[in-house]
Amino acid sequence: MKKYILFKIALTCVLNITAQNQENISLNPGYSHQSFYSMLNGEVINIENDNWDLAFGTDIYSANIRINGGKGVELYTYSLGDTSAWSSINSSTINILTNPMNNSDTSWGYGAFLMNQASGMFDYGWGVYNIQTHHIVGDSIFLIRTINGNWKKLWIESKASGEYFFTYSNLDGSNEINESIQASNYSDKRFIYYSLENSIIIDREPALSDWDITFTKYITPVQGIPYSVTGALANVGIKVAQADNIQNPLSYDNYTSHNFETEINSMGYDWKQFQGSYTIVAGRAYFVKDYLDNVWRVVFTGFDGMSTGNIEFNSTLLSTSSTNDIYSNNSFNIYPNPCSDKNNINIVYDINQKSSITIYDIYGKKVYSNDLIENGFNTHIIISNLLKKGTYLVTISNITGNNFTKKLIVY
């Protein structure tokens, strides 16, 4: 009976593979919004993108800080002194600024504040790791042009136990504000955001496992010059392949002939071109491999530009991991997957030797382990409240050293 039920689940997925979805995403006039998109569930959230300046990485081991560069925020290091020169900075300082720092457009893990890091494992660009206290201590002053075009001086003072401490003010020292953000409280998000203009923390991002692609403005080199573009950036762990010179992109499905890349800009912005008006690059398709190893074809079909911010594309599921053979020895499957944090998780396995199950979160931390005592075809149930919302790797290991791993998403 169990095998029959699972066969029906897999068959349903196979029957739905060829369904095509025409998607319409709007970033609004002037690209004022950002869209987070799930290949499985469509648009997750469409949210204002003109109201923040800084984005702090939430991983307790990260020192990553990004800026809203695509929407006009600029960041410079004050090069004439260290943090003791705070009071020396004034409005004339902006006249000597050179070499703005931008976020990486290939990795979420390298924000603008990390770009001037020196060699050595203890330097984080804005500060240095203290091996005695295990804190990162700020050693630089920055000048930043905010989303509204106002200049501030900024000192990221430290990060301790997942909490950032920073001070900022106007260039003449007026309106000085001391702030802290317990970023680790938002570990289910990739970033927590902050507005220097309004002095508020902004929780604006969906859970890190709920989205695959975000449509937004970002800085990228165009003919060697940093330039603000509108495009699609992939989440960590999402893989993208590009196929060109295709006669009919809407029916092309040979994704195995193309290399899947993990850089977040693998889809990027250049699926369109501007020649008086925007047109879509002909003969191009993208393939997206999501957290469940499902493969989707994405073909862009329209882009309006900044007058509306509208983006149109066709999304088609080509392959699903649910069609894999789950009945061979030492194999397993997970259902439901994705799974609500209010539902029990069923690990269906078929083993012939002593094995164990281990679950790791997206940062590699072990969050669950247990022995699988019974051989043959069985189900191991994990109670719903044991796992928080997020992305996990579920691994079954046997005594001969073989490991079998699948992704699990809890929402």
C-alpha beads as a LAMMPS data file, in Angstrom:
LAMMPS data file: protein, C-alpha beads

411 atoms
410 bonds

1 atom types
1 bond types

-500.0 500.0 xlo xhi
-500.0 500.0 ylo yhi
-500.0 500.0 zlo zhi

Masses

1 110.0

Atoms # bond

1 1 1 0.000 0.000 0.000
2 1 1 2.816 2.453 0.866
3 1 1 4.524 1.799 -2.459
4 1 1 1.257 2.280 -4.316
5 1 1 0.628 5.643 -2.643
6 1 1 4.137 6.864 -3.435
7 1 1 3.757 5.653 -7.025
8 1 1 0.592 7.761 -7.351
9 1 1 2.451 10.813 -5.991
10 1 1 5.276 10.326 -8.497
11 1 1 2.838 9.709 -11.363
12 1 1 0.974 12.922 -10.573
13 1 1 4.255 14.854 -10.757
14 1 1 5.077 13.238 -14.135
15 1 1 1.692 14.180 -15.575
16 1 1 2.182 17.796 -14.545
17 1 1 5.700 18.175 -15.916
18 1 1 4.663 19.570 -19.293
19 1 1 2.425 22.327 -17.887
20 1 1 3.585 25.798 -18.976
21 1 1 3.022 28.915 -16.901
22 1 1 3.113 32.429 -18.308
23 1 1 4.379 34.657 -15.501
24 1 1 4.045 38.428 -15.162
25 1 1 6.227 40.142 -12.555
26 1 1 6.120 43.896 -11.974
27 1 1 8.860 45.899 -10.267
28 1 1 6.611 48.963 -10.663
29 1 1 7.544 52.221 -12.432
30 1 1 11.136 53.222 -11.790
31 1 1 11.858 49.682 -10.535
32 1 1 10.717 50.773 -7.076
33 1 1 10.027 47.193 -5.969
34 1 1 11.820 43.855 -5.684
35 1 1 10.211 40.498 -6.425
36 1 1 11.155 37.202 -4.768
37 1 1 10.063 34.254 -6.901
38 1 1 9.722 30.508 -6.281
39 1 1 9.823 28.201 -9.292
40 1 1 7.371 25.899 -7.502
41 1 1 4.998 28.451 -5.999
42 1 1 5.335 31.590 -8.157
43 1 1 5.911 35.056 -6.742
44 1 1 6.450 34.853 -2.978
45 1 1 6.567 38.556 -2.172
46 1 1 6.750 41.837 -4.074
47 1 1 8.120 44.515 -1.805
48 1 1 9.333 48.099 -1.804
49 1 1 13.023 48.384 -2.673
50 1 1 13.566 52.138 -2.172
51 1 1 13.466 52.213 1.620
52 1 1 16.719 50.590 2.806
53 1 1 20.458 51.290 2.689
54 1 1 22.211 48.375 4.436
55 1 1 21.665 44.607 4.488
56 1 1 23.297 42.619 7.306
57 1 1 24.058 38.914 6.874
58 1 1 22.167 36.848 9.454
59 1 1 24.555 33.892 9.747
60 1 1 26.163 34.104 13.189
61 1 1 29.560 33.303 11.616
62 1 1 29.261 35.898 8.854
63 1 1 30.494 39.505 8.774
64 1 1 28.781 40.202 5.479
65 1 1 27.144 43.608 4.932
66 1 1 25.694 44.681 1.576
67 1 1 24.426 48.027 0.293
68 1 1 21.441 48.922 -1.864
69 1 1 23.798 49.727 -4.719
70 1 1 21.347 49.066 -7.517
71 1 1 19.124 51.825 -6.163
72 1 1 21.871 54.402 -5.797
73 1 1 23.587 53.797 -2.451
74 1 1 27.347 54.470 -2.679
75 1 1 30.033 53.343 -0.229
76 1 1 33.598 54.635 0.228
77 1 1 36.334 53.957 2.761
78 1 1 37.761 57.009 4.506
79 1 1 41.411 56.662 3.534
80 1 1 43.011 59.431 5.616
81 1 1 42.726 57.791 9.007
82 1 1 41.317 55.014 11.151
83 1 1 38.371 55.127 13.549
84 1 1 40.106 57.765 15.657
85 1 1 39.556 60.218 12.784
86 1 1 35.781 60.219 13.235
87 1 1 35.612 63.884 14.263
88 1 1 37.939 64.957 11.417
89 1 1 35.382 64.138 8.730
90 1 1 33.218 66.983 7.424
91 1 1 31.237 67.930 4.333
92 1 1 34.377 68.679 2.315
93 1 1 35.572 65.070 2.729
94 1 1 33.408 63.866 -0.153
95 1 1 35.635 65.832 -2.538
96 1 1 38.517 63.392 -1.990
97 1 1 36.550 60.144 -2.311
98 1 1 37.691 57.642 -4.924
99 1 1 36.998 53.996 -5.763
100 1 1 33.456 53.238 -4.582
101 1 1 32.936 49.721 -3.252
102 1 1 30.137 47.565 -4.638
103 1 1 28.564 44.263 -3.728
104 1 1 29.689 41.153 -5.534
105 1 1 27.231 40.229 -8.272
106 1 1 28.332 36.592 -8.284
107 1 1 27.889 35.748 -4.578
108 1 1 25.546 36.904 -1.840
109 1 1 28.391 36.322 0.612
110 1 1 30.553 39.305 -0.431
111 1 1 28.934 42.637 0.265
112 1 1 30.501 46.040 -0.405
113 1 1 31.832 46.341 3.160
114 1 1 34.036 43.275 2.633
115 1 1 35.638 44.519 -0.564
116 1 1 38.633 46.275 1.005
117 1 1 39.700 43.360 3.170
118 1 1 43.438 42.786 3.345
119 1 1 45.096 39.404 3.043
120 1 1 44.788 37.194 6.068
121 1 1 42.010 35.095 7.481
122 1 1 41.173 37.540 10.298
123 1 1 40.420 40.624 8.159
124 1 1 36.788 41.224 7.200
125 1 1 37.120 44.521 5.356
126 1 1 35.279 46.635 7.901
127 1 1 36.902 44.976 10.917
128 1 1 39.308 42.401 12.301
129 1 1 38.513 39.193 14.138
130 1 1 39.758 39.051 17.741
131 1 1 40.825 35.490 18.563
132 1 1 40.508 36.100 22.320
133 1 1 36.966 37.538 22.413
134 1 1 35.768 35.959 19.131
135 1 1 34.333 39.361 18.206
136 1 1 34.930 41.307 15.005
137 1 1 36.129 44.809 15.869
138 1 1 35.663 47.640 13.366
139 1 1 38.844 49.409 12.237
140 1 1 37.529 51.586 9.383
141 1 1 35.299 54.587 8.822
142 1 1 33.038 54.701 5.797
143 1 1 31.261 57.471 3.953
144 1 1 27.958 56.431 2.469
145 1 1 25.502 58.135 0.131
146 1 1 22.055 56.976 1.201
147 1 1 19.103 55.901 -0.887
148 1 1 17.837 59.502 -0.725
149 1 1 21.166 61.002 -1.807
150 1 1 22.286 62.241 1.627
151 1 1 25.827 61.682 2.888
152 1 1 26.587 59.991 6.223
153 1 1 29.721 58.844 7.982
154 1 1 29.481 55.324 9.325
155 1 1 31.485 53.135 11.675
156 1 1 30.657 49.445 12.000
157 1 1 32.022 49.123 15.536
158 1 1 31.763 45.390 16.129
159 1 1 29.912 42.149 15.747
160 1 1 29.534 39.990 18.860
161 1 1 27.412 36.840 19.244
162 1 1 25.454 37.585 16.100
163 1 1 24.809 41.242 16.969
164 1 1 26.111 44.197 14.953
165 1 1 26.919 47.513 16.675
166 1 1 27.377 50.630 14.553
167 1 1 27.370 54.429 14.730
168 1 1 26.480 56.927 12.010
169 1 1 25.819 60.643 11.701
170 1 1 25.740 63.495 9.239
171 1 1 29.183 64.447 7.928
172 1 1 29.388 67.402 10.332
173 1 1 28.752 65.061 13.272
174 1 1 25.162 66.122 13.867
175 1 1 22.342 63.631 14.395
176 1 1 24.705 60.902 15.646
177 1 1 22.944 57.577 16.212
178 1 1 24.238 54.472 17.992
179 1 1 22.467 51.368 16.756
180 1 1 22.555 47.612 17.174
181 1 1 20.950 44.765 15.239
182 1 1 20.695 41.229 16.592
183 1 1 20.972 39.767 13.111
184 1 1 21.053 36.177 14.363
185 1 1 17.394 36.597 15.418
186 1 1 16.569 36.564 11.706
187 1 1 18.465 33.378 10.824
188 1 1 15.585 32.151 8.657
189 1 1 16.333 35.088 6.313
190 1 1 19.495 35.704 4.345
191 1 1 19.642 39.404 5.329
192 1 1 18.040 41.854 7.718
193 1 1 17.801 45.419 6.396
194 1 1 18.322 48.909 7.792
195 1 1 17.407 52.436 6.739
196 1 1 19.961 55.108 7.625
197 1 1 17.450 57.795 6.670
198 1 1 14.690 56.582 8.990
199 1 1 16.815 54.742 11.609
200 1 1 14.694 51.595 11.450
201 1 1 15.250 47.877 11.005
202 1 1 13.283 46.469 8.075
203 1 1 12.336 42.782 7.927
204 1 1 11.466 42.599 4.235
205 1 1 12.814 39.304 2.917
206 1 1 11.034 35.917 2.733
207 1 1 12.545 32.862 4.410
208 1 1 15.788 31.932 2.673
209 1 1 14.398 28.579 1.510
210 1 1 11.138 30.020 0.134
211 1 1 12.534 31.636 -3.012
212 1 1 14.732 30.671 -5.941
213 1 1 15.186 33.902 -7.915
214 1 1 14.835 37.586 -7.118
215 1 1 14.130 40.249 -9.730
216 1 1 15.817 43.460 -8.665
217 1 1 18.274 46.269 -9.400
218 1 1 21.957 45.557 -8.784
219 1 1 25.429 46.751 -9.798
220 1 1 27.427 44.764 -12.344
221 1 1 30.356 45.559 -14.664
222 1 1 29.097 46.643 -18.088
223 1 1 31.992 47.064 -20.523
224 1 1 34.252 47.221 -17.483
225 1 1 32.308 49.987 -15.717
226 1 1 30.072 49.351 -12.662
227 1 1 26.516 49.972 -13.783
228 1 1 23.045 49.580 -12.292
229 1 1 21.003 46.975 -14.163
230 1 1 17.673 45.222 -13.751
231 1 1 17.848 41.458 -13.745
232 1 1 17.405 38.137 -11.990
233 1 1 19.702 36.876 -9.222
234 1 1 19.546 33.297 -7.945
235 1 1 19.414 32.209 -4.318
236 1 1 22.302 30.291 -2.752
237 1 1 22.271 26.686 -3.970
238 1 1 20.057 27.349 -6.996
239 1 1 21.741 26.332 -10.257
240 1 1 21.174 27.954 -13.656
241 1 1 22.181 26.875 -17.163
242 1 1 21.926 29.035 -20.291
243 1 1 21.170 27.750 -23.784
244 1 1 21.623 29.991 -26.841
245 1 1 20.877 29.896 -30.565
246 1 1 17.798 27.716 -30.109
247 1 1 15.274 27.580 -32.911
248 1 1 12.283 27.258 -30.575
249 1 1 13.156 28.034 -26.926
250 1 1 9.590 27.336 -25.709
251 1 1 9.876 23.673 -26.682
252 1 1 13.590 23.049 -26.142
253 1 1 14.191 20.654 -23.226
254 1 1 17.724 19.270 -23.684
255 1 1 19.019 20.722 -20.402
256 1 1 21.566 17.924 -19.906
257 1 1 23.665 19.403 -22.733
258 1 1 24.332 22.596 -20.773
259 1 1 26.430 23.419 -17.732
260 1 1 24.630 24.485 -14.572
261 1 1 26.315 27.388 -12.775
262 1 1 26.053 28.456 -9.126
263 1 1 26.960 32.145 -9.507
264 1 1 23.964 34.208 -8.466
265 1 1 24.062 36.227 -11.720
266 1 1 23.981 33.152 -13.986
267 1 1 20.629 34.390 -15.310
268 1 1 21.516 38.040 -14.804
269 1 1 20.295 40.971 -16.890
270 1 1 21.426 40.364 -20.480
271 1 1 18.388 38.327 -21.581
272 1 1 17.201 41.685 -22.897
273 1 1 18.823 44.415 -24.974
274 1 1 18.115 48.094 -25.549
275 1 1 18.045 49.586 -29.030
276 1 1 15.704 52.546 -28.671
277 1 1 13.348 50.180 -26.857
278 1 1 13.804 46.881 -25.041
279 1 1 13.695 43.581 -26.900
280 1 1 14.218 40.031 -25.648
281 1 1 17.316 38.182 -26.861
282 1 1 16.081 35.651 -29.409
283 1 1 16.849 31.948 -29.267
284 1 1 17.704 31.830 -25.561
285 1 1 16.380 29.634 -22.744
286 1 1 17.459 29.165 -19.155
287 1 1 17.225 26.030 -17.058
288 1 1 16.850 26.359 -13.305
289 1 1 17.538 23.526 -10.861
290 1 1 15.785 24.233 -7.570
291 1 1 16.401 22.927 -4.029
292 1 1 14.442 19.735 -4.799
293 1 1 16.542 19.116 -7.930
294 1 1 13.516 19.833 -10.108
295 1 1 14.542 21.335 -13.452
296 1 1 12.575 24.245 -14.898
297 1 1 12.831 25.965 -18.270
298 1 1 12.580 29.764 -18.197
299 1 1 12.108 31.756 -21.404
300 1 1 11.755 35.532 -21.168
301 1 1 9.037 36.929 -23.399
302 1 1 8.710 40.604 -22.468
303 1 1 10.270 43.552 -20.648
304 1 1 8.762 47.046 -20.485
305 1 1 11.627 48.963 -18.905
306 1 1 11.290 51.527 -16.143
307 1 1 7.943 52.915 -17.332
308 1 1 6.148 49.960 -15.731
309 1 1 8.873 47.588 -14.506
310 1 1 6.946 44.666 -16.009
311 1 1 8.778 41.400 -16.753
312 1 1 7.173 38.490 -18.596
313 1 1 8.504 34.952 -18.885
314 1 1 7.386 31.399 -19.490
315 1 1 8.130 28.808 -16.788
316 1 1 7.908 25.059 -17.466
317 1 1 8.713 22.113 -15.201
318 1 1 10.821 19.658 -17.226
319 1 1 12.053 17.164 -14.650
320 1 1 11.226 16.354 -11.057
321 1 1 13.182 14.389 -8.481
322 1 1 9.894 12.705 -7.521
323 1 1 10.196 10.534 -10.624
324 1 1 13.407 8.954 -9.361
325 1 1 13.412 5.281 -8.430
326 1 1 12.901 5.219 -4.668
327 1 1 12.638 1.459 -4.190
328 1 1 16.193 0.230 -4.746
329 1 1 18.261 -0.906 -1.765
330 1 1 19.741 1.863 0.377
331 1 1 17.410 4.488 -1.137
332 1 1 14.824 6.785 0.408
333 1 1 12.371 9.573 -0.210
334 1 1 10.762 12.358 1.825
335 1 1 7.137 13.401 1.855
336 1 1 5.600 15.853 1.988
337 1 1 8.453 17.925 0.593
338 1 1 8.250 20.916 0.790
339 1 1 6.617 20.427 4.160
340 1 1 4.818 22.782 6.536
341 1 1 6.415 23.181 9.959
342 1 1 3.070 22.026 11.350
343 1 1 3.199 18.627 9.596
344 1 1 5.122 15.497 10.490
345 1 1 7.880 14.542 8.049
346 1 1 7.900 11.010 6.659
347 1 1 11.231 9.477 5.644
348 1 1 10.449 6.438 3.493
349 1 1 13.443 4.128 3.132
350 1 1 14.405 0.696 1.877
351 1 1 17.638 -0.589 3.435
352 1 1 19.313 -3.952 3.931
353 1 1 21.912 -3.093 6.573
354 1 1 22.309 -1.048 9.726
355 1 1 21.918 2.667 8.923
356 1 1 21.393 6.040 10.535
357 1 1 19.662 9.269 9.549
358 1 1 21.150 12.758 10.048
359 1 1 19.700 16.160 9.185
360 1 1 21.828 19.281 8.672
361 1 1 20.623 22.862 8.260
362 1 1 21.730 25.125 5.399
363 1 1 24.800 26.209 7.410
364 1 1 26.009 22.634 7.992
365 1 1 24.864 22.355 11.619
366 1 1 23.538 18.946 12.712
367 1 1 19.947 19.398 13.923
368 1 1 18.722 15.799 14.108
369 1 1 20.094 12.251 14.159
370 1 1 18.730 8.795 14.839
371 1 1 19.338 5.136 14.078
372 1 1 17.264 3.231 11.526
373 1 1 16.853 -0.128 13.202
374 1 1 14.502 -2.016 10.912
375 1 1 15.635 -3.260 7.516
376 1 1 13.403 -3.439 4.464
377 1 1 10.767 -0.937 3.416
378 1 1 9.807 1.320 6.342
379 1 1 8.877 4.867 7.334
380 1 1 10.720 7.003 9.872
381 1 1 8.557 9.845 11.215
382 1 1 10.025 13.144 12.405
383 1 1 7.684 15.163 14.618
384 1 1 6.802 18.538 13.074
385 1 1 8.087 20.810 15.844
386 1 1 11.631 19.389 15.701
387 1 1 12.553 21.435 12.604
388 1 1 12.094 25.173 12.095
389 1 1 11.340 26.754 8.727
390 1 1 14.337 26.429 6.411
391 1 1 16.286 24.240 4.004
392 1 1 17.887 21.015 5.217
393 1 1 19.999 18.127 3.929
394 1 1 18.735 14.701 4.997
395 1 1 21.393 11.977 4.867
396 1 1 21.055 8.232 5.392
397 1 1 24.395 6.526 6.087
398 1 1 25.021 2.786 6.295
399 1 1 27.787 0.830 8.020
400 1 1 29.713 0.369 4.765
401 1 1 30.225 4.138 4.519
402 1 1 27.707 4.902 1.765
403 1 1 25.711 8.133 2.102
404 1 1 22.424 9.031 0.420
405 1 1 21.305 12.660 0.635
406 1 1 18.171 14.605 -0.314
407 1 1 17.062 18.188 0.261
408 1 1 14.146 18.982 2.570
409 1 1 12.346 22.323 2.665
410 1 1 10.234 23.250 5.676
411 1 1 8.002 26.301 5.245

Bonds

1 1 1 2
2 1 2 3
3 1 3 4
4 1 4 5
5 1 5 6
6 1 6 7
7 1 7 8
8 1 8 9
9 1 9 10
10 1 10 11
11 1 11 12
12 1 12 13
13 1 13 14
14 1 14 15
15 1 15 16
16 1 16 17
17 1 17 18
18 1 18 19
19 1 19 20
20 1 20 21
21 1 21 22
22 1 22 23
23 1 23 24
24 1 24 25
25 1 25 26
26 1 26 27
27 1 27 28
28 1 28 29
29 1 29 30
30 1 30 31
31 1 31 32
32 1 32 33
33 1 33 34
34 1 34 35
35 1 35 36
36 1 36 37
37 1 37 38
38 1 38 39
39 1 39 40
40 1 40 41
41 1 41 42
42 1 42 43
43 1 43 44
44 1 44 45
45 1 45 46
46 1 46 47
47 1 47 48
48 1 48 49
49 1 49 50
50 1 50 51
51 1 51 52
52 1 52 53
53 1 53 54
54 1 54 55
55 1 55 56
56 1 56 57
57 1 57 58
58 1 58 59
59 1 59 60
60 1 60 61
61 1 61 62
62 1 62 63
63 1 63 64
64 1 64 65
65 1 65 66
66 1 66 67
67 1 67 68
68 1 68 69
69 1 69 70
70 1 70 71
71 1 71 72
72 1 72 73
73 1 73 74
74 1 74 75
75 1 75 76
76 1 76 77
77 1 77 78
78 1 78 79
79 1 79 80
80 1 80 81
81 1 81 82
82 1 82 83
83 1 83 84
84 1 84 85
85 1 85 86
86 1 86 87
87 1 87 88
88 1 88 89
89 1 89 90
90 1 90 91
91 1 91 92
92 1 92 93
93 1 93 94
94 1 94 95
95 1 95 96
96 1 96 97
97 1 97 98
98 1 98 99
99 1 99 100
100 1 100 101
101 1 101 102
102 1 102 103
103 1 103 104
104 1 104 105
105 1 105 106
106 1 106 107
107 1 107 108
108 1 108 109
109 1 109 110
110 1 110 111
111 1 111 112
112 1 112 113
113 1 113 114
114 1 114 115
115 1 115 116
116 1 116 117
117 1 117 118
118 1 118 119
119 1 119 120
120 1 120 121
121 1 121 122
122 1 122 123
123 1 123 124
124 1 124 125
125 1 125 126
126 1 126 127
127 1 127 128
128 1 128 129
129 1 129 130
130 1 130 131
131 1 131 132
132 1 132 133
133 1 133 134
134 1 134 135
135 1 135 136
136 1 136 137
137 1 137 138
138 1 138 139
139 1 139 140
140 1 140 141
141 1 141 142
142 1 142 143
143 1 143 144
144 1 144 145
145 1 145 146
146 1 146 147
147 1 147 148
148 1 148 149
149 1 149 150
150 1 150 151
151 1 151 152
152 1 152 153
153 1 153 154
154 1 154 155
155 1 155 156
156 1 156 157
157 1 157 158
158 1 158 159
159 1 159 160
160 1 160 161
161 1 161 162
162 1 162 163
163 1 163 164
164 1 164 165
165 1 165 166
166 1 166 167
167 1 167 168
168 1 168 169
169 1 169 170
170 1 170 171
171 1 171 172
172 1 172 173
173 1 173 174
174 1 174 175
175 1 175 176
176 1 176 177
177 1 177 178
178 1 178 179
179 1 179 180
180 1 180 181
181 1 181 182
182 1 182 183
183 1 183 184
184 1 184 185
185 1 185 186
186 1 186 187
187 1 187 188
188 1 188 189
189 1 189 190
190 1 190 191
191 1 191 192
192 1 192 193
193 1 193 194
194 1 194 195
195 1 195 196
196 1 196 197
197 1 197 198
198 1 198 199
199 1 199 200
200 1 200 201
201 1 201 202
202 1 202 203
203 1 203 204
204 1 204 205
205 1 205 206
206 1 206 207
207 1 207 208
208 1 208 209
209 1 209 210
210 1 210 211
211 1 211 212
212 1 212 213
213 1 213 214
214 1 214 215
215 1 215 216
216 1 216 217
217 1 217 218
218 1 218 219
219 1 219 220
220 1 220 221
221 1 221 222
222 1 222 223
223 1 223 224
224 1 224 225
225 1 225 226
226 1 226 227
227 1 227 228
228 1 228 229
229 1 229 230
230 1 230 231
231 1 231 232
232 1 232 233
233 1 233 234
234 1 234 235
235 1 235 236
236 1 236 237
237 1 237 238
238 1 238 239
239 1 239 240
240 1 240 241
241 1 241 242
242 1 242 243
243 1 243 244
244 1 244 245
245 1 245 246
246 1 246 247
247 1 247 248
248 1 248 249
249 1 249 250
250 1 250 251
251 1 251 252
252 1 252 253
253 1 253 254
254 1 254 255
255 1 255 256
256 1 256 257
257 1 257 258
258 1 258 259
259 1 259 260
260 1 260 261
261 1 261 262
262 1 262 263
263 1 263 264
264 1 264 265
265 1 265 266
266 1 266 267
267 1 267 268
268 1 268 269
269 1 269 270
270 1 270 271
271 1 271 272
272 1 272 273
273 1 273 274
274 1 274 275
275 1 275 276
276 1 276 277
277 1 277 278
278 1 278 279
279 1 279 280
280 1 280 281
281 1 281 282
282 1 282 283
283 1 283 284
284 1 284 285
285 1 285 286
286 1 286 287
287 1 287 288
288 1 288 289
289 1 289 290
290 1 290 291
291 1 291 292
292 1 292 293
293 1 293 294
294 1 294 295
295 1 295 296
296 1 296 297
297 1 297 298
298 1 298 299
299 1 299 300
300 1 300 301
301 1 301 302
302 1 302 303
303 1 303 304
304 1 304 305
305 1 305 306
306 1 306 307
307 1 307 308
308 1 308 309
309 1 309 310
310 1 310 311
311 1 311 312
312 1 312 313
313 1 313 314
314 1 314 315
315 1 315 316
316 1 316 317
317 1 317 318
318 1 318 319
319 1 319 320
320 1 320 321
321 1 321 322
322 1 322 323
323 1 323 324
324 1 324 325
325 1 325 326
326 1 326 327
327 1 327 328
328 1 328 329
329 1 329 330
330 1 330 331
331 1 331 332
332 1 332 333
333 1 333 334
334 1 334 335
335 1 335 336
336 1 336 337
337 1 337 338
338 1 338 339
339 1 339 340
340 1 340 341
341 1 341 342
342 1 342 343
343 1 343 344
344 1 344 345
345 1 345 346
346 1 346 347
347 1 347 348
348 1 348 349
349 1 349 350
350 1 350 351
351 1 351 352
352 1 352 353
353 1 353 354
354 1 354 355
355 1 355 356
356 1 356 357
357 1 357 358
358 1 358 359
359 1 359 360
360 1 360 361
361 1 361 362
362 1 362 363
363 1 363 364
364 1 364 365
365 1 365 366
366 1 366 367
367 1 367 368
368 1 368 369
369 1 369 370
370 1 370 371
371 1 371 372
372 1 372 373
373 1 373 374
374 1 374 375
375 1 375 376
376 1 376 377
377 1 377 378
378 1 378 379
379 1 379 380
380 1 380 381
381 1 381 382
382 1 382 383
383 1 383 384
384 1 384 385
385 1 385 386
386 1 386 387
387 1 387 388
388 1 388 389
389 1 389 390
390 1 390 391
391 1 391 392
392 1 392 393
393 1 393 394
394 1 394 395
395 1 395 396
396 1 396 397
397 1 397 398
398 1 398 399
399 1 399 400
400 1 400 401
401 1 401 402
402 1 402 403
403 1 403 404
404 1 404 405
405 1 405 406
406 1 406 407
407 1 407 408
408 1 408 409
409 1 409 410
410 1 410 411
